[in-house]
Amino acid sequence: MKLVAEISMYPLNEQYIPPIQEFIDRLNSYENIKVVTSATNTIVSGEYLSTMQLLAVEMQRSHEKVGQAIFVCKFLNGEKMSTEI
């Protein structure tokens, strides 16, 4: 089963751009997912379980490094990217 996740990250920090860019860069390092970034969110798609696991790992990594950060996520099961729907 496939998963499409739309994620927006809001670090509660004055210097918010570097943590967001680091998060996106880490997501882009995974070969088993597709990542599309826009000005307001990042869309990740891949196999359901492995995508959820890597998102959990990377969100935890961001919280450990940045401290307080809000992640707003939407999840859709299926093949299509939300930009195609």
ROKE-467018 format. One record per residue: residue in one letter; x, y, z of N, C-alpha, C in turn. Coordinates in nm, 2 decimals. Layout:
// residues N
+------+--------+--------+--------+--------+--------+--------+--------+--------+--------+
| resn |     nX |     nY |     nZ |    caX |    caY |    caZ |     cX |     cY |     cZ |
+------+--------+--------+--------+--------+--------+--------+--------+--------+--------+
|    A |      X |      Y |      Z |      X |      Y |      Z |      X |      Y |      Z |
...
+------+--------+--------+--------+--------+--------+--------+--------+--------+--------+
***
This chain:
// residues 85
+------+--------+--------+--------+--------+--------+--------+--------+--------+--------+
| resn |     nX |     nY |     nZ |    caX |    caY |    caZ |     cX |     cY |     cZ |
+------+--------+--------+--------+--------+--------+--------+--------+--------+--------+
|    M |   0.08 |  -0.12 |   0.00 |   0.00 |   0.00 |   0.00 |   0.09 |   0.12 |   0.00 |
|    K |   0.05 |   0.22 |  -0.07 |   0.12 |   0.35 |  -0.08 |   0.07 |   0.46 |   0.01 |
|    L |   0.15 |   0.55 |   0.04 |   0.12 |   0.66 |   0.13 |   0.17 |   0.79 |   0.07 |
|    V |   0.08 |   0.90 |   0.08 |   0.12 |   1.03 |   0.05 |   0.11 |   1.11 |   0.17 |
|    A |   0.21 |   1.18 |   0.21 |   0.21 |   1.27 |   0.34 |   0.25 |   1.41 |   0.30 |
|    E |   0.16 |   1.50 |   0.34 |   0.19 |   1.65 |   0.33 |   0.23 |   1.70 |   0.46 |
|    I |   0.35 |   1.76 |   0.47 |   0.41 |   1.80 |   0.60 |   0.45 |   1.94 |   0.59 |
|    S |   0.42 |   2.02 |   0.70 |   0.47 |   2.15 |   0.72 |   0.54 |   2.15 |   0.86 |
|    M |   0.65 |   2.21 |   0.86 |   0.73 |   2.22 |   0.99 |   0.74 |   2.36 |   1.03 |
|    Y |   0.71 |   2.39 |   1.16 |   0.72 |   2.52 |   1.22 |   0.80 |   2.52 |   1.35 |
|    P |   0.94 |   2.54 |   1.33 |   1.02 |   2.54 |   1.45 |   0.99 |   2.67 |   1.53 |
|    L |   0.97 |   2.65 |   1.66 |   0.95 |   2.76 |   1.75 |   1.08 |   2.83 |   1.79 |
|    N |   1.14 |   2.89 |   1.69 |   1.27 |   2.94 |   1.70 |   1.28 |   3.06 |   1.61 |
|    E |   1.36 |   3.16 |   1.64 |   1.37 |   3.28 |   1.56 |   1.44 |   3.24 |   1.43 |
|    Q |   1.54 |   3.15 |   1.43 |   1.61 |   3.10 |   1.32 |   1.54 |   2.98 |   1.27 |
|    Y |   1.43 |   2.99 |   1.20 |   1.34 |   2.88 |   1.16 |   1.38 |   2.82 |   1.03 |
|    I |   1.44 |   2.89 |   0.94 |   1.47 |   2.84 |   0.80 |   1.57 |   2.72 |   0.81 |
|    P |   1.69 |   2.74 |   0.88 |   1.78 |   2.63 |   0.88 |   1.73 |   2.49 |   0.92 |
|    P |   1.65 |   2.48 |   1.03 |   1.60 |   2.35 |   1.07 |   1.50 |   2.29 |   0.97 |
|    I |   1.42 |   2.38 |   0.90 |   1.33 |   2.33 |   0.80 |   1.41 |   2.28 |   0.68 |
|    Q |   1.51 |   2.35 |   0.64 |   1.60 |   2.30 |   0.53 |   1.67 |   2.17 |   0.56 |
|    E |   1.72 |   2.16 |   0.68 |   1.78 |   2.03 |   0.73 |   1.68 |   1.92 |   0.72 |
|    F |   1.56 |   1.94 |   0.77 |   1.46 |   1.83 |   0.76 |   1.43 |   1.79 |   0.62 |
|    I |   1.42 |   1.89 |   0.53 |   1.39 |   1.86 |   0.39 |   1.51 |   1.78 |   0.33 |
|    D |   1.63 |   1.83 |   0.36 |   1.75 |   1.77 |   0.30 |   1.76 |   1.62 |   0.35 |
|    R |   1.73 |   1.59 |   0.48 |   1.73 |   1.46 |   0.52 |   1.63 |   1.37 |   0.45 |
|    L |   1.51 |   1.43 |   0.43 |   1.41 |   1.35 |   0.36 |   1.46 |   1.32 |   0.22 |
|    N |   1.52 |   1.41 |   0.15 |   1.57 |   1.39 |   0.02 |   1.68 |   1.29 |   0.01 |
|    S |   1.74 |   1.25 |   0.12 |   1.85 |   1.15 |   0.12 |   1.80 |   1.01 |   0.11 |
|    Y |   1.67 |   0.99 |   0.13 |   1.61 |   0.86 |   0.12 |   1.58 |   0.83 |  -0.02 |
|    E |   1.63 |   0.71 |  -0.07 |   1.61 |   0.67 |  -0.21 |   1.47 |   0.61 |  -0.23 |
|    N |   1.41 |   0.56 |  -0.13 |   1.28 |   0.48 |  -0.14 |   1.16 |   0.57 |  -0.14 |
|    I |   1.17 |   0.70 |  -0.13 |   1.05 |   0.79 |  -0.13 |   1.07 |   0.90 |  -0.23 |
|    K |   0.96 |   0.96 |  -0.27 |   0.96 |   1.07 |  -0.36 |   0.93 |   1.19 |  -0.27 |
|    V |   1.00 |   1.30 |  -0.29 |   0.99 |   1.42 |  -0.21 |   0.97 |   1.54 |  -0.31 |
|    V |   0.86 |   1.62 |  -0.28 |   0.83 |   1.74 |  -0.36 |   0.81 |   1.85 |  -0.26 |
|    T |   0.89 |   1.96 |  -0.27 |   0.88 |   2.07 |  -0.18 |   0.83 |   2.19 |  -0.25 |
|    S |   0.74 |   2.26 |  -0.18 |   0.69 |   2.39 |  -0.22 |   0.72 |   2.49 |  -0.12 |
|    A |   0.67 |   2.61 |  -0.13 |   0.70 |   2.72 |  -0.04 |   0.63 |   2.69 |   0.10 |
|    T |   0.53 |   2.62 |   0.11 |   0.46 |   2.60 |   0.23 |   0.45 |   2.46 |   0.29 |
|    N |   0.49 |   2.36 |   0.21 |   0.49 |   2.22 |   0.26 |   0.58 |   2.13 |   0.18 |
|    T |   0.60 |   2.01 |   0.23 |   0.67 |   1.91 |   0.16 |   0.58 |   1.79 |   0.14 |
|    I |   0.57 |   1.73 |   0.03 |   0.49 |   1.61 |   0.00 |   0.59 |   1.49 |  -0.02 |
|    V |   0.56 |   1.39 |   0.06 |   0.64 |   1.27 |   0.06 |   0.55 |   1.15 |   0.02 |
|    S |   0.60 |   1.07 |  -0.07 |   0.52 |   0.95 |  -0.11 |   0.61 |   0.83 |  -0.11 |
|    G |   0.56 |   0.71 |  -0.08 |   0.63 |   0.59 |  -0.08 |   0.55 |   0.48 |  -0.02 |
|    E |   0.61 |   0.36 |   0.00 |   0.54 |   0.25 |   0.07 |   0.50 |   0.30 |   0.21 |
|    Y |   0.38 |   0.26 |   0.24 |   0.31 |   0.31 |   0.36 |   0.40 |   0.29 |   0.49 |
|    L |   0.43 |   0.17 |   0.53 |   0.50 |   0.15 |   0.65 |   0.64 |   0.21 |   0.66 |
|    S |   0.72 |   0.19 |   0.55 |   0.85 |   0.25 |   0.56 |   0.85 |   0.40 |   0.55 |
|    T |   0.76 |   0.46 |   0.49 |   0.74 |   0.61 |   0.48 |   0.71 |   0.66 |   0.62 |
|    M |   0.61 |   0.60 |   0.69 |   0.57 |   0.64 |   0.82 |   0.69 |   0.62 |   0.92 |
|    Q |   0.77 |   0.52 |   0.91 |   0.88 |   0.49 |   0.99 |   0.99 |   0.60 |   0.97 |
|    L |   1.02 |   0.63 |   0.85 |   1.12 |   0.73 |   0.83 |   1.08 |   0.87 |   0.87 |
|    L |   0.95 |   0.90 |   0.85 |   0.90 |   1.03 |   0.90 |   0.91 |   1.04 |   1.05 |
|    A |   0.88 |   0.93 |   1.12 |   0.89 |   0.93 |   1.27 |   1.04 |   0.95 |   1.31 |
|    V |   1.13 |   0.89 |   1.24 |   1.27 |   0.90 |   1.27 |   1.32 |   1.05 |   1.25 |
|    E |   1.28 |   1.10 |   1.14 |   1.33 |   1.24 |   1.11 |   1.26 |   1.35 |   1.19 |
|    M |   1.13 |   1.33 |   1.22 |   1.06 |   1.43 |   1.31 |   1.13 |   1.42 |   1.45 |
|    Q |   1.15 |   1.30 |   1.50 |   1.22 |   1.29 |   1.63 |   1.36 |   1.36 |   1.63 |
|    R |   1.43 |   1.33 |   1.52 |   1.56 |   1.39 |   1.51 |   1.55 |   1.54 |   1.51 |
|    S |   1.45 |   1.60 |   1.44 |   1.44 |   1.75 |   1.44 |   1.40 |   1.79 |   1.58 |
|    H |   1.31 |   1.72 |   1.65 |   1.28 |   1.77 |   1.79 |   1.40 |   1.76 |   1.88 |
|    E |   1.48 |   1.66 |   1.87 |   1.60 |   1.65 |   1.95 |   1.70 |   1.76 |   1.92 |
|    K |   1.71 |   1.80 |   1.80 |   1.81 |   1.90 |   1.76 |   1.76 |   2.04 |   1.78 |
|    V |   1.63 |   2.07 |   1.75 |   1.57 |   2.20 |   1.75 |   1.50 |   2.24 |   1.88 |
|    G |   1.45 |   2.13 |   1.94 |   1.36 |   2.16 |   2.06 |   1.22 |   2.16 |   2.02 |
|    Q |   1.15 |   2.27 |   2.05 |   1.01 |   2.28 |   2.01 |   0.99 |   2.31 |   1.87 |
|    A |   0.91 |   2.22 |   1.80 |   0.88 |   2.24 |   1.66 |   0.74 |   2.18 |   1.64 |
|    I |   0.66 |   2.24 |   1.56 |   0.53 |   2.19 |   1.53 |   0.53 |   2.13 |   1.39 |
|    F |   0.48 |   2.01 |   1.38 |   0.47 |   1.94 |   1.25 |   0.32 |   1.93 |   1.22 |
|    V |   0.27 |   1.98 |   1.11 |   0.13 |   1.97 |   1.06 |   0.14 |   1.87 |   0.95 |
|    C |   0.07 |   1.76 |   0.96 |   0.07 |   1.65 |   0.86 |  -0.07 |   1.61 |   0.81 |
|    K |  -0.07 |   1.58 |   0.69 |  -0.19 |   1.52 |   0.63 |  -0.15 |   1.39 |   0.56 |
|    F |  -0.23 |   1.28 |   0.58 |  -0.19 |   1.15 |   0.52 |  -0.30 |   1.10 |   0.43 |
|    L |  -0.26 |   1.05 |   0.32 |  -0.35 |   0.99 |   0.22 |  -0.30 |   0.86 |   0.17 |
|    N |  -0.38 |   0.76 |   0.18 |  -0.34 |   0.63 |   0.12 |  -0.36 |   0.63 |  -0.03 |
|    G |  -0.27 |   0.59 |  -0.10 |  -0.29 |   0.59 |  -0.25 |  -0.16 |   0.63 |  -0.32 |
|    E |  -0.17 |   0.62 |  -0.45 |  -0.06 |   0.65 |  -0.54 |  -0.04 |   0.79 |  -0.58 |
|    K |  -0.14 |   0.87 |  -0.58 |  -0.13 |   1.01 |  -0.64 |  -0.08 |   1.11 |  -0.54 |
|    M |   0.00 |   1.20 |  -0.59 |   0.05 |   1.31 |  -0.51 |  -0.07 |   1.41 |  -0.50 |
|    S |  -0.07 |   1.48 |  -0.39 |  -0.19 |   1.57 |  -0.37 |  -0.19 |   1.68 |  -0.48 |
|    T |  -0.08 |   1.71 |  -0.54 |  -0.08 |   1.81 |  -0.65 |  -0.15 |   1.75 |  -0.78 |
|    E |  -0.17 |   1.62 |  -0.78 |  -0.23 |   1.56 |  -0.90 |  -0.38 |   1.53 |  -0.88 |
|    I |  -0.42 |   1.54 |  -0.75 |  -0.56 |   1.51 |  -0.72 |  -0.66 |   1.62 |  -0.76 |
+------+--------+--------+--------+--------+--------+--------+--------+--------+--------+
***
